[in-house]
Amino acid sequence: IPMLGDSAVMTDIYDEMPGKKSRTVMLVNTRSIVQNMQFYRSHYEKRGWKSFLFPVNPDQGSQALSYQNGDEDVNITITEQLGASVVVVNEVKTDF
């Protein structure tokens, strides 16, 4: 899972079932919602992933991004809590 340099992983959950593998990682960093959003947009879009959600106004206190590349989906939520950003990245790979 890509992450900004000052990120700390809080949880990392992996699950595998027939035909599907998933991983959910929650991390915290001191970057703003906008900095996190720009990092993830750049990371996935430069690698040819298709975006399915358009960013909303980060002043709302949260952000959601969604990308797909073949049989892989990534959903990212970024929220601000107590002066830090909490980033939850969920990756799902379907083997059908």
PAPA-612644 format. One line per 4 residues: their letters; for each residue x, y, z of N, C-alpha, C, O. Coordinates in steps of 0.1 Angstrom, whole numbers, plus 5000, padded with zeros to 4 digits. Layout:
# PAPA-612644
A = X,Y,Z,X,Y,Z,X,Y,Z,X,Y,Z; ... .
# end
This chain:
# PAPA-612644
IPML = 5009,4988,5000,5000,5000,5000,5009,5012,5000,5018,5014,5009; 5007,5021,4991,5015,5033,4990,5011,5043,5002,4999,5043,5006; 5021,5050,5007,5018,5060,5018,5028,5070,5018,5040,5068,5014; 5024,5082,5023,5034,5093,5025,5044,5089,5036,5041,5081,5045 .
GDSA = 5056,5095,5035,5067,5091,5043,5065,5092,5058,5071,5085,5066; 5057,5102,5063,5055,5103,5077,5043,5095,5083,5038,5098,5094; 5038,5086,5075,5026,5078,5079,5029,5067,5088,5040,5061,5087; 5021,5065,5098,5022,5054,5107,5010,5044,5105,4999,5048,5105 .
VMTD = 5013,5031,5103,5003,5021,5101,4996,5018,5114,5003,5014,5124; 4983,5020,5115,4976,5017,5127,4970,5003,5127,4970,4995,5137; 4964,4999,5116,4959,4985,5114,4962,4981,5100,4963,4989,5090; 4964,4968,5098,4966,4962,5085,4959,4948,5085,4964,4939,5091 .
IYDE = 4948,4947,5078,4940,4935,5078,4939,4929,5064,4936,4936,5055; 4943,4916,5063,4943,4909,5051,4932,4898,5052,4931,4891,5062; 4925,4896,5041,4915,4885,5041,4915,4879,5027,4917,4886,5017; 4914,4866,5027,4913,4859,5014,4902,4849,5015,4901,4841,5024 .
MPGK = 4894,4849,5004,4883,4839,5003,4883,4835,4988,4890,4841,4980; 4876,4824,4985,4877,4819,4971,4873,4830,4961,4862,4836,4962; 4882,4833,4952,4880,4843,4942,4882,4857,4945,4881,4866,4937; 4886,4860,4958,4888,4874,4962,4898,4875,4973,4898,4867,4982 .
KSRT = 4907,4885,4972,4916,4889,4982,4914,4903,4985,4912,4912,4976; 4915,4907,4998,4913,4921,5002,4923,4924,5013,4928,4916,5021; 4926,4937,5013,4935,4942,5024,4930,4956,5027,4927,4964,5018; 4929,4959,5040,4925,4972,5045,4935,4977,5055,4939,4970,5064 .
VMLV = 4940,4989,5052,4951,4995,5060,4946,5008,5064,4941,5017,5056; 4947,5011,5077,4945,5024,5083,4958,5030,5087,4965,5024,5095; 4960,5042,5082,4972,5049,5086,4969,5064,5090,4959,5069,5087; 4979,5069,5098,4977,5083,5103,4990,5091,5099,5001,5085,5099 .
NTRS = 4988,5103,5095,4999,5112,5092,4996,5126,5095,4984,5129,5098; 5006,5135,5094,5004,5149,5098,5001,5158,5086,5001,5170,5087; 5000,5151,5074,4997,5159,5062,4982,5163,5061,4974,5157,5068; 4980,5173,5053,4966,5177,5052,4958,5167,5043,4964,5159,5036 .
IVQN = 4945,5169,5043,4936,5161,5034,4940,5163,5020,4941,5154,5012; 4943,5176,5016,4947,5179,5002,4960,5172,4998,4961,5167,4987; 4970,5173,5007,4983,5166,5004,4981,5151,5002,4987,5145,4993; 4973,5145,5011,4971,5131,5009,4963,5128,4996,4967,5118,4989 .
MQFY = 4953,5136,4993,4945,5134,4981,4954,5135,4969,4954,5127,4960; 4963,5145,4969,4972,5147,4957,4982,5135,4956,4984,5131,4945; 4987,5130,4967,4996,5119,4967,4989,5107,4961,4995,5100,4952; 4977,5103,4965,4971,5091,4960,4966,5093,4946,4967,5083,4938 .
RSHY = 4961,5104,4943,4957,5107,4929,4968,5105,4919,4967,5098,4909; 4980,5111,4923,4992,5110,4915,4996,5096,4914,5000,5091,4903; 4997,5089,4925,5002,5075,4925,4994,5066,4916,5000,5059,4907; 4981,5066,4917,4973,5057,4909,4971,5062,4895,4971,5054,4886 .
EKRG = 4969,5075,4892,4966,5079,4879,4979,5078,4870,4977,5076,4858; 4990,5080,4876,5003,5079,4868,5005,5064,4864,5012,5061,4854; 4999,5055,4871,5000,5041,4868,4989,5035,4859,4987,5023,4857; 4980,5045,4854,4969,5041,4845,4956,5036,4851,4948,5031,4844 .
WKSF = 4955,5038,4865,4943,5033,4871,4932,5043,4867,4934,5055,4866; 4919,5038,4866,4908,5046,4863,4901,5051,4875,4899,5044,4885; 4898,5064,4876,4892,5070,4887,4877,5070,4886,4871,5072,4875; 4870,5066,4897,4855,5065,4897,4848,5075,4906,4836,5076,4905 .
LFPV = 4856,5082,4914,4850,5093,4922,4857,5105,4920,4870,5105,4920; 4850,5116,4919,4857,5129,4917,4858,5135,4931,4849,5135,4939; 4870,5141,4934,4872,5147,4947,4861,5157,4951,4856,5164,4942; 4858,5158,4963,4849,5168,4968,4857,5178,4975,4869,5177,4977 .
NPDQ = 4850,5188,4980,4857,5199,4987,4863,5194,5000,4856,5190,5009; 4877,5194,5001,4883,5189,5013,4880,5197,5026,4883,5192,5037; 4874,5209,5024,4870,5217,5036,4859,5210,5044,4856,5214,5055; 4853,5200,5037,4842,5193,5044,4848,5184,5055,4840,5178,5063 .
GSQA = 4861,5182,5055,4867,5174,5066,4869,5159,5062,4874,5151,5070; 4866,5156,5049,4869,5142,5045,4870,5142,5029,4867,5152,5022; 4875,5131,5024,4877,5129,5010,4876,5114,5007,4880,5106,5015; 4871,5111,4996,4870,5097,4991,4875,5096,4977,4871,5104,4968 .
LSYQ = 4883,5086,4974,4888,5083,4961,4886,5068,4958,4886,5060,4967; 4883,5065,4945,4881,5052,4941,4888,5049,4928,4886,5057,4918; 4895,5038,4927,4903,5035,4914,4901,5021,4911,4899,5012,4919; 4902,5018,4897,4901,5004,4893,4911,5002,4882,4914,5011,4874 .
NGDE = 4917,4990,4882,4927,4986,4872,4926,4971,4870,4930,4963,4878; 4919,4968,4859,4916,4954,4856,4908,4947,4867,4896,4952,4870; 4913,4937,4874,4905,4930,4884,4908,4935,4898,4905,4929,4908; 4914,4947,4899,4918,4953,4912,4910,4966,4914,4909,4974,4905 .
DVNI = 4905,4968,4926,4898,4980,4930,4905,4985,4943,4909,4978,4951; 4906,4998,4943,4911,5005,4955,4902,5016,4959,4899,5025,4951; 4898,5017,4972,4890,5027,4977,4897,5034,4989,4903,5027,4997; 4898,5047,4989,4905,5054,4998,4896,5065,5005,4890,5073,4998 .
TITE = 4896,5065,5018,4890,5076,5025,4900,5083,5034,4909,5077,5040; 4899,5096,5034,4908,5105,5041,4900,5114,5050,4891,5121,5045; 4902,5114,5063,4895,5123,5072,4904,5130,5081,4915,5125,5084; 4900,5141,5086,4908,5149,5095,4903,5147,5109,4891,5148,5112 .
QLGA = 4912,5143,5118,4908,5141,5132,4919,5146,5141,4930,5141,5141; 4915,5155,5150,4925,5160,5160,4938,5165,5154,4949,5163,5159; 4937,5172,5142,4949,5177,5136,4957,5168,5128,4968,5171,5124; 4953,5155,5127,4960,5146,5119,4950,5140,5108,4938,5142,5109 .
SVVV = 4956,5135,5097,4948,5128,5087,4948,5113,5090,4958,5107,5092; 4936,5107,5089,4934,5093,5090,4931,5088,5076,4921,5093,5070; 4939,5079,5071,4937,5074,5057,4934,5059,5058,4941,5051,5065; 4923,5055,5052,4919,5041,5051,4919,5037,5037,4912,5042,5028 .
VNEV = 4928,5027,5034,4929,5022,5020,4924,5008,5020,4929,4999,5027; 4915,5005,5011,4909,4992,5009,4912,4987,4995,4908,4993,4985; 4920,4976,4994,4923,4970,4981,4916,4957,4980,4916,4949,4989; 4910,4955,4968,4903,4942,4966,4907,4937,4952,4907,4944,4942 .
KTDF = 4911,4924,4951,4915,4918,4939,4906,4906,4937,4905,4897,4946; 4899,4906,4926,4890,4895,4922,4896,4886,4912,4901,4891,4902; 4896,4873,4915,4902,4863,4906,4892,4856,4898,4892,4843,4898; 4883,4862,4891,4873,4855,4883,4877,4855,4868,4870,4850,4860 .
# end
